[in-house]
Amino acid sequence: MSTETSLPAKRPRTILAGPYGHPFHPILVTVPIGAWVASLVFDLISKGSDRPETFAEGAFWLLVIGIVGAVAAAVFGVMDLMTIPSRTRAASTALTHMALNTIVLVLFAISALIRENEGRDSVSNLALGLSIAGLLVLGASGWLGGKLSYSFGVRVADERKQAAGYE
């Protein structure tokens, strides 16, 4: 067996994390990313719209969808984290990725709470700022997630399996 296929971070510990070479975490992260980007778009539209309450309300619910999606993605991300040997560059990168995502989740949760407490018919500058900050931190975290997959090959199939797709 080659070193690459014997790396524990390539294989799931449980099928619940997704089958070999096809983890569930990467597909689940598209829900919060999409919802939070759309929420910011709605926030910005609400600032210039003649119906700001419609877009502010939509932005709030997109935040909530993103928060729920992030929690689901985090569950599967932790499953993938458990496959990475400790005290490795991959492990420290994964822990940083997780810490940044926790910060992102907190920023968006605070933004949602502010909106709920102040009323969902408009978007305060603080709530908007928290959403922008959340997306900036999310971008840094996403870069680390890409590094985990594309540089370190966490939960990515080995090269022999990949090469079969080009035969």
BAPATOR-711180 format. One record per atom (N, C-alpha, C, CB): atom name; z, x, y. Coordinates in steps of 0.1 Angstrom, whole numbers. Glycine has a CB too. Example, Ala and Ser with C-alpha at 12.3 -4.5 7.8 and 13.67 -1.06 7.14 Angstrom:
BEGIN
 volo     z     x     y
    N    78   132   -57
   CA    78   123   -45
    C    78   132   -33
   CB    90   113   -45
    N    71   128   -22
   CA    71   137   -11
    C    79   129     0
   CB    57   141    -6
This chain:
BEGIN
 volo     z     x     y
    N     0     8   -12
   CA     0     0     0
    C     0     9    12
   CB    12   -10     0
    N    -8     6    22
   CA    -9    14    34
    C     3    11    43
   CB   -22    11    42
    N     5    21    52
   CA    17    19    61
    C    15     7    69
   CB    18    32    70
    N     3     4    73
   CA     1    -7    82
    C     5   -21    75
   CB   -14    -8    86
    N     1   -23    63
   CA     4   -35    57
    C    19   -36    52
   CB    -4   -38    45
    N    26   -25    52
   CA    40   -25    48
    C    49   -26    60
   CB    43   -12    40
    N    44   -26    72
   CA    52   -28    84
    C    59   -42    83
   CB    44   -26    97
    N    72   -43    84
   CA    78   -56    83
    C    74   -66    95
   CB    93   -55    83
    N    71   -61   106
   CA    67   -69   117
    C    54   -76   116
   CB    67   -61   130
    N    46   -73   105
   CA    34   -80   102
    C    36   -93    95
   CB    25   -70    94
    N    46   -94    87
   CA    48  -105    78
    C    60  -114    83
   CB    51  -100    64
    N    58  -127    82
   CA    69  -136    86
    C    80  -136    76
   CB    64  -151    87
    N    92  -138    81
   CA   104  -139    72
    C   104  -153    65
   CB   117  -136    79
    N    98  -162    72
   CA    98  -176    67
    C    84  -182    70
   CB   109  -185    72
    N    79  -190    62
   CA    66  -197    65
    C    67  -206    77
   CB    62  -205    53
    N    80  -210    81
   CA    81  -218    93
    C    76  -210   106
   CB    96  -221    95
    N    76  -197   105
   CA    71  -189   117
    C    56  -189   118
   CB    77  -175   116
    N    50  -194   107
   CA    35  -193   106
    C    31  -184    95
   CB    29  -189   120
    N    20  -186    89
   CA    15  -178    78
    C    12  -164    83
   CB     4  -184    71
    N    10  -155    74
   CA     6  -141    76
    C    -7  -141    85
   CB     4  -133    63
    N    -6  -133    96
   CA   -18  -132   104
    C   -20  -144   113
   CB   -30  -130    96
    N   -12  -154   113
   CA   -14  -166   122
    C     0  -172   126
   CB   -22  -176   114
    N     7  -164   134
   CA    20  -169   138
    C    19  -181   148
   CB    28  -158   145
    N    29  -189   148
   CA    30  -201   156
    C    34  -198   171
   CB    39  -211   151
    N    42  -188   173
   CA    47  -185   187
    C    35  -184   197
   CB    55  -172   187
    N    25  -176   195
   CA    14  -175   205
    C     7  -188   209
   CB     4  -165   200
    N     6  -197   200
   CA    -1  -210   203
    C     9  -219   211
   CB    -6  -217   191
    N    22  -218   208
   CA    32  -226   214
    C    34  -222   229
   CB    45  -226   207
    N    32  -209   232
   CA    35  -205   246
    C    24  -211   255
   CB    34  -190   246
    N    13  -216   250
   CA     3  -221   259
    C     8  -234   266
   CB   -10  -224   251
    N    17  -241   259
   CA    23  -254   265
    C    30  -251   278
   CB    32  -261   255
    N    41  -242   278
   CA    48  -240   290
    C    39  -233   301
   CB    60  -232   288
    N    31  -224   297
   CA    23  -217   306
    C    14  -227   314
   CB    14  -205   300
    N     7  -235   306
   CA    -2  -245   312
    C     5  -255   320
   CB   -10  -252   301
    N    17  -259   316
   CA    24  -270   323
    C    29  -264   336
   CB    36  -275   314
    N    34  -252   336
   CA    40  -246   348
    C    30  -242   358
   CB    49  -233   344
    N    18  -237   353
   CA     7  -234   363
    C     2  -247   369
   CB    -5  -227   355
    N     1  -257   361
   CA    -3  -270   366
    C     7  -276   376
   CB    -6  -280   355
    N    20  -274   373
   CA    30  -278   382
    C    29  -272   396
   CB    44  -275   376
    N    27  -259   396
   CA    25  -252   409
    C    13  -257   416
   CB    23  -237   406
    N     2  -260   409
   CA   -10  -266   415
    C    -6  -279   421
   CB   -21  -267   405
    N     1  -288   414
   CA     5  -301   419
    C    14  -299   432
   CB    13  -309   408
    N    23  -289   431
   CA    32  -286   442
    C    24  -283   455
   CB    42  -274   439
    N    14  -274   453
   CA     6  -270   465
    C    -3  -282   470
   CB    -3  -259   461
    N    -8  -290   461
   CA   -15  -302   465
    C    -6  -311   473
   CB   -22  -309   453
    N     6  -313   468
   CA    15  -322   474
    C    18  -318   489
   CB    28  -323   467
    N    18  -305   492
   CA    20  -301   505
    C     9  -305   515
   CB    22  -285   506
    N    -3  -307   510
   CA   -14  -311   519
    C   -19  -325   517
   CB   -24  -301   518
    N   -13  -332   508
   CA   -19  -345   504
    C   -13  -356   513
   CB   -15  -348   489
    N   -21  -367   513
   CA   -16  -379   520
    C    -7  -387   511
   CB   -28  -387   526
    N    -6  -383   498
   CA     3  -390   489
    C    12  -379   482
   CB    -5  -398   478
    N    20  -372   489
   CA    28  -361   484
    C    37  -365   472
   CB    36  -354   495
    N    42  -377   473
   CA    51  -381   463
    C    45  -382   449
   CB    57  -395   466
    N    32  -386   448
   CA    25  -386   435
    C    24  -373   429
   CB    11  -392   437
    N    20  -363   437
   CA    19  -349   431
    C    33  -343   429
   CB    11  -341   441
    N    42  -346   437
   CA    56  -340   435
    C    62  -346   422
   CB    65  -344   448
    N    60  -358   420
   CA    65  -364   407
    C    58  -358   395
   CB    63  -380   407
    N    45  -357   396
   CA    37  -350   386
    C    42  -336   383
   CB    22  -350   389
    N    44  -329   394
   CA    49  -315   393
    C    63  -314   385
   CB    50  -308   406
    N    71  -324   389
   CA    84  -324   382
    C    83  -326   367
   CB    93  -336   388
    N    75  -336   363
   CA    73  -339   349
    C    66  -327   342
   CB    65  -352   346
    N    57  -320   348
   CA    51  -308   342
    C    61  -297   340
   CB    39  -303   351
    N    71  -296   350
   CA    82  -286   348
    C    90  -290   335
   CB    91  -286   360
    N    93  -303   334
   CA   101  -307   322
    C    93  -304   309
   CB   104  -322   323
    N    80  -307   309
   CA    72  -305   297
    C    72  -290   294
   CB    57  -310   299
    N    71  -282   305
   CA    71  -267   303
    C    84  -262   297
   CB    68  -260   316
    N    95  -268   302
   CA   108  -264   297
    C   110  -267   282
   CB   120  -271   305
    N   106  -279   278
   CA   107  -283   264
    C    98  -274   256
   CB   103  -298   262
    N    86  -272   261
   CA    76  -263   253
    C    81  -249   252
   CB    63  -263   260
    N    88  -244   263
   CA    94  -230   262
    C   105  -229   252
   CB    99  -226   276
    N   113  -239   251
   CA   124  -239   241
    C   118  -238   227
   CB   133  -251   243
    N   108  -246   225
   CA   101  -246   212
    C    95  -233   209
   CB    90  -257   211
    N    88  -227   219
   CA    81  -214   217
    C    92  -203   215
   CB    73  -211   230
    N   103  -205   221
   CA   114  -195   220
    C   119  -194   205
   CB   125  -197   229
    N   120  -206   199
   CA   125  -207   185
    C   116  -198   176
   CB   126  -221   180
    N   103  -200   178
   CA    94  -193   170
    C    93  -178   174
   CB    80  -199   170
    N    95  -175   187
   CA    95  -161   191
    C   107  -154   185
   CB    96  -161   207
    N   118  -160   184
   CA   130  -154   178
    C   127  -151   163
   CB   143  -163   179
    N   120  -160   156
   CA   116  -157   142
    C   108  -145   141
   CB   109  -170   136
    N    98  -143   151
   CA    90  -131   151
    C    98  -119   154
   CB    78  -133   161
    N   107  -120   164
   CA   116  -109   168
    C   124  -104   156
   CB   126  -114   179
    N   128  -113   147
   CA   136  -109   135
    C   128  -100   125
   CB   141  -121   128
    N   115  -100   127
   CA   107   -92   117
    C   106   -77   122
   CB    93   -98   116
    N   109   -75   135
   CA   108   -62   141
    C   120   -53   138
   CB   105   -63   156
    N   117   -41   132
   CA   129   -32   130
    C   136   -28   143
   CB   124   -19   122
    N   149   -28   142
   CA   157   -25   154
    C   155   -10   158
   CB   172   -28   152
    N   159    -7   170
   CA   158     7   175
    C   144    13   175
   CB   167    16   167
    N   134     4   177
   CA   120     8   178
    C   115     4   192
   CB   111     2   167
    N   104    10   196
   CA    98     7   209
    C    94    -8   209
   CB    85    15   212
    N    89   -12   197
   CA    85   -27   196
    C    97   -36   198
   CB    78   -29   182
    N   108   -32   192
   CA   121   -40   194
    C   125   -40   208
   CB   132   -35   185
    N   125   -29   215
   CA   130   -29   229
    C   120   -37   238
   CB   132   -15   234
    N   107   -36   235
   CA    97   -44   242
    C   100   -59   240
   CB    83   -40   238
    N   102   -62   227
   CA   104   -76   224
    C   117   -82   231
   CB   106   -78   209
    N   127   -74   231
   CA   140   -78   238
    C   138   -80   253
   CB   151   -68   235
    N   130   -71   259
   CA   127   -73   273
    C   119   -85   275
   CB   120   -60   278
    N   109   -87   267
   CA   100   -99   267
    C   109  -112   266
   CB    90   -99   256
    N   119  -112   257
   CA   128  -123   256
    C   137  -125   268
   CB   136  -122   243
    N   142  -114   273
   CA   151  -115   285
    C   143  -121   297
   CB   156  -101   288
    N   131  -116   299
   CA   123  -121   310
    C   120  -136   308
   CB   110  -113   311
    N   117  -140   296
   CA   114  -154   294
    C   126  -162   296
   CB   109  -156   279
    N   138  -157   293
   CA   150  -164   296
    C   152  -166   311
   CB   162  -157   290
    N   149  -156   318
   CA   149  -157   333
    C   140  -168   338
   CB   146  -143   340
    N   127  -167   332
   CA   117  -177   336
    C   122  -191   333
   CB   104  -174   328
    N   128  -193   322
   CA   133  -207   318
    C   144  -211   327
   CB   138  -207   303
    N   152  -202   331
   CA   163  -206   340
    C   158  -209   354
   CB   173  -194   342
    N   148  -201   359
   CA   142  -204   372
    C   135  -218   372
   CB   131  -193   376
    N   128  -221   362
   CA   121  -234   362
    C   131  -246   360
   CB   111  -235   351
    N   142  -243   352
   CA   152  -253   350
    C   159  -256   363
   CB   162  -249   339
    N   162  -246   371
   CA   169  -247   384
    C   159  -255   393
   CB   173  -234   390
    N   147  -251   393
   CA   137  -258   401
    C   136  -273   398
   CB   123  -252   400
    N   137  -276   385
   CA   137  -290   381
    C   149  -298   385
   CB   135  -291   366
    N   161  -291   384
   CA   173  -297   388
    C   174  -300   403
   CB   185  -288   384
    N   169  -290   411
   CA   168  -292   426
    C   159  -304   429
   CB   162  -279   433
    N   148  -305   422
   CA   139  -316   425
    C   146  -330   421
   CB   126  -315   417
    N   153  -330   410
   CA   160  -342   405
    C   170  -346   415
   CB   166  -340   391
    N   178  -336   420
   CA   189  -339   429
    C   184  -342   443
   CB   198  -327   430
    N   173  -337   448
   CA   168  -339   462
    C   159  -351   462
   CB   161  -327   467
    N   155  -356   451
   CA   145  -367   450
    C   131  -361   446
   CB   144  -374   464
    N   124  -368   438
   CA   112  -363   433
    C    99  -367   441
   CB   110  -367   419
    N   102  -371   454
   CA    91  -376   462
    C    85  -365   471
   CB    95  -388   470
    N    91  -353   471
   CA    86  -342   479
    C    91  -329   472
   CB    91  -343   494
    N    85  -318   476
   CA    88  -305   470
    C    94  -296   481
   CB    76  -298   463
    N   107  -292   479
   CA   113  -283   489
    C   108  -269   488
   CB   129  -283   487
    N   109  -262   498
   CA   104  -248   498
    C   112  -240   487
   CB   106  -242   512
    N   125  -243   485
   CA   132  -236   475
    C   127  -238   461
   CB   147  -240   476
    N   124  -251   458
   CA   119  -255   445
    C   105  -248   443
   CB   118  -270   443
    N    97  -248   454
   CA    84  -242   453
    C    85  -227   451
   CB    76  -245   466
    N    94  -221   458
   CA    97  -206   457
    C   101  -202   443
   CB   107  -201   467
    N   110  -211   437
   CA   115  -208   423
    C   103  -209   413
   CB   126  -218   419
    N    94  -218   415
   CA    82  -219   406
    C    73  -207   408
   CB    75  -232   409
    N    71  -203   420
   CA    63  -191   422
    C    69  -179   415
   CB    60  -188   437
    N    82  -177   418
   CA    90  -166   412
    C    89  -167   396
   CB   104  -166   416
    N    91  -179   391
   CA    90  -181   377
    C    77  -176   371
   CB    93  -195   373
    N    66  -180   378
   CA    53  -176   373
    C    50  -161   374
   CB    42  -184   380
    N    55  -155   384
   CA    54  -140   385
    C    61  -133   374
   CB    59  -135   399
    N    74  -137   371
   CA    81  -131   360
    C    74  -134   347
   CB    96  -136   360
    N    69  -146   346
   CA    62  -150   334
    C    50  -141   331
   CB    57  -165   334
    N    43  -138   342
   CA    31  -129   341
    C    36  -115   335
   CB    25  -127   354
    N    47  -110   340
   CA    52   -97   335
    C    56   -98   320
   CB    64   -92   343
    N    62  -109   317
   CA    66  -112   303
    C    54  -113   294
   CB    75  -124   302
    N    44  -120   299
   CA    32  -122   291
    C    25  -109   288
   CB    22  -132   298
    N    25  -100   298
   CA    19   -87   296
    C    27   -80   284
   CB    20   -78   309
    N    40   -81   284
   CA    48   -75   273
    C    45   -82   260
   CB    63   -75   276
    N    43   -95   260
   CA    39  -102   248
    C    26   -97   242
   CB    38  -117   250
    N    16   -95   251
   CA     3   -89   247
    C     5   -75   242
   CB    -6   -88   259
    N    14   -67   247
   CA    16   -54   242
    C    22   -55   228
   CB    26   -46   251
    N    31   -64   225
   CA    37   -66   212
    C    26   -69   202
   CB    47   -77   212
    N    16   -78   206
   CA     6   -82   196
    C    -5   -71   195
   CB     0   -95   201
    N   -11   -67   207
   CA   -23   -59   206
    C   -20   -44   206
   CB   -31   -62   219
    N    -9   -40   210
   CA    -6   -25   209
    C     3   -22   196
   CB     2   -20   221
    N    13   -31   194
   CA    22   -28   183
    C    19   -37   171
   CB    36   -31   187
    N    10   -46   172
   CA     5   -54   160
    C    16   -63   154
   CB     0   -45   150
    N    25   -68   162
   CA    36   -77   157
    C    29   -90   152
   CB    47   -79   167
    N    31   -93   140
   CA    26  -105   133
    C    11  -106   133
   CB    32  -117   140
    N     4   -95   135
   CA   -11   -94   135
    C   -15   -89   121
   CB   -16   -85   146
    N   -25   -95   115
   CA   -30   -91   102
    C   -34   -76   102
   CB   -41  -100    97
    N   -33   -70    91
   CA   -37   -56    90
    C   -53   -54    92
   CB   -33   -50    76
    N   -57   -42    94
   CA   -71   -39    97
    C   -80   -43    85
   CB   -73   -25   100
    N   -76   -42    73
   CA   -85   -46    62
    C   -88   -61    62
   CB   -78   -43    48
    N   -78   -69    65
   CA   -80   -83    67
    C   -88   -87    79
   CB   -66   -91    68
    N   -86   -79    90
   CA   -94   -81   101
    C  -109   -78    99
   CB   -89   -73   113
    N  -111   -66    92
   CA  -125   -62    89
    C  -133   -72    80
   CB  -124   -48    82
    N  -126   -79    72
   CA  -132   -89    64
    C  -140  -100    72
   CB  -122   -96    55
    N  -135  -102    84
   CA  -142  -111    93
    C  -155  -106    99
   CB  -133  -114   105
    N  -158   -93    97
   CA  -170   -87   102
    C  -180   -84    90
   CB  -167   -75   110
    N  -177   -88    78
   CA  -186   -85    67
    C  -197   -95    66
   CB  -178   -85    54
